[in-house]
C-alpha cells in the first residue's frame, strides 16, 4: 500500500507517529552530554638543567633567556613558568 493512500485512510496513525518521533527526539536531546569533545590534557615539557659551577641565581636567567627565545619563535607562544631549586649536595 502506498504511503499517500495510507495517510489519507488513517491520519491519526501519522499524527501519533509524528508525536512519537518528537517525543523520542526530546528525550535524546535531554540525555546528550553538553560537551562533545573529550577531555584534553595539555602537553607538558620539563627542562632540567644543571651546572655544578654556577649558582642558581646566575643559571636561571641564562637558561630562561634561551628558552624564551625558542618559545617566541614558535607559531603560538605559550606560558613558560620558571622554578629554580638548589641542587642537593652529593
C-alpha positions in Angstrom: 0.0 0.0 0.0 1.3 3.4 -0.9 2.0 5.9 1.9 -0.3 8.6 0.5 -3.3 6.3 0.5 -2.4 5.0 4.0 -2.1 8.6 5.3 -5.5 9.5 3.8 -7.2 6.5 5.2 -5.6 6.6 8.7 -4.4 10.2 9.5 -4.4 9.5 13.3 -1.6 7.0 12.8 0.7 9.5 11.2 -0.1 12.1 13.9 0.8 9.5 16.6 4.0 8.6 14.7 5.0 12.3 14.4 4.4 12.8 18.1 6.4 9.7 18.9 9.3 11.0 16.8 9.2 14.4 18.6 9.0 12.8 22.0 11.9 10.4 21.4 13.9 13.3 19.9 13.3 15.4 23.0 14.5 12.5 25.2 17.6 12.1 23.0 18.4 15.8 23.2 17.9 15.9 27.0 20.1 12.9 27.6 23.0 14.1 25.4 26.1 15.4 27.1 26.8 19.1 26.7 30.4 18.7 25.9 31.0 16.7 22.7 34.8 16.9 22.8 36.8 14.7 25.1 39.0 16.0 28.0 42.3 17.0 26.6 45.3 17.4 28.9 47.8 20.0 27.7 51.2 18.6 26.9 54.0 19.4 29.4 57.7 19.8 28.6 60.1 19.8 31.5 63.6 21.1 31.1 66.1 20.1 33.8 69.4 21.9 33.6 72.2 21.6 36.0 75.7 23.1 36.1 77.8 22.5 39.2 79.9 25.6 38.6 77.1 28.2 38.5 75.0 29.3 41.4 71.2 29.1 40.9 70.6 32.9 40.5 73.1 33.1 37.7 72.0 29.9 36.0 68.3 30.7 35.8 68.5 33.8 33.6 70.8 32.0 31.1 68.5 29.1 30.7 65.3 31.1 30.8 66.6 33.6 28.2 67.4 30.8 25.8 64.0 29.1 26.4 62.1 32.4 25.9 63.8 33.0 22.6 62.8 29.5 21.5 59.3 29.9 22.8 58.8 33.2 20.9 60.0 31.6 17.7 57.1 29.1 17.6 53.8 29.8 15.9 51.8 30.0 19.1 53.6 31.3 22.1 52.7 29.6 25.4 53.1 30.1 29.1 56.5 29.4 30.5 56.7 29.2 34.3 60.1 29.1 36.0 61.0 27.2 39.1 64.5 27.4 40.5 65.8 25.0 43.0 69.2 24.4 44.5 70.7 21.0 43.7 71.2 18.7 46.6 74.8 18.3 47.8 76.2 14.9 46.9 
